[in-house]
Amino acid sequence: MGLVVVEICDGNLISQINLEEILEKEYPEVAVIENSCLSFCGLCAVRPYALVNGKRIFGKNTEGAVAKIKKAIEEELAVFF
């Protein structure tokens, strides 16, 4: 398990990209976990999102969401390093 946990829902738009490969390659301290449901169905249906250490991070599109997720990861890692 990583210092930062990124959880994604397998039904969300963000699951269409290989977020695990993208983030874990750039941030070895990150663990990406794909779940069948994160119980945010309203958000899941309309925007790509993920939970970063329990905080909802979302964007208007996949690229925007990934950029915000990376920013949230860097903020979380700043606490440790």
N, C-alpha and C positions, 0 to 999 in steps of 0.2 A: 504494500500500500504506500502511496506517495504522501508527501507533505501536503499536497493540494489534490483534492478529489473533484473530478469533473464528472457529473452524472448527466446522461442524456437518455431520452425516451426513444425507443425504437420506432415509434409512430410519428415522431417529429421530423420536420423538414431537415434539420441539421444531421439527422442520421443518414442522409443521402450521400454525405461525404465521409471520408475515413478520418474522422476527427481524432481518433485514438492515435493513428500513425502521425498525423500532423503535430499534435501537441506533445506526445511522449518523445518524439524525436527532438523537438526543440527544447522541451523542458523535461529532463530526466526525473525531476522531483514530482511529476504529475502522474496520477493514475486516472485513466478514463474508464468509466463503468457505464455500460449500456443496460438499461432496465426496460422491462416491458411496459411499465407505466410509472410516471412520477406524480400522478394525480393533479395535473394542471391542464386538464383537457381543453378548457377554453383557450388558453395561451398556446397549447400544443397545436391546435388546429389552424391557427392563423400566423404564427411567427416562429422562426427557428430560435431555440433557446437551450440553455443548459443550466445546471446548478453547479456553482463553483464554491466548494466548501459550504454548501447549503444555501447560498445566495443565488436568486434567479438573475440570470444575465440573458438578455435577448436583443435581437436586432430586427430591422425591417426586412433584411435578406440574409442569406447564409454568410456572405462575406462580411457584412456588418456585425453579425453575431460573433463570428470567429475573432474579429478584431477586438470586440469588447471582452470576449472570454480571455484572450491573451492579456489584455490590460488588467483584468481581475486577477489572473494568475500571478502576474508580476507584482501586484499590490499585496497579494497573500504571501508571496515568497519574500518580499521586502521585510516582513515581520521576522523571518527566520535568518536572513543573511544581511 
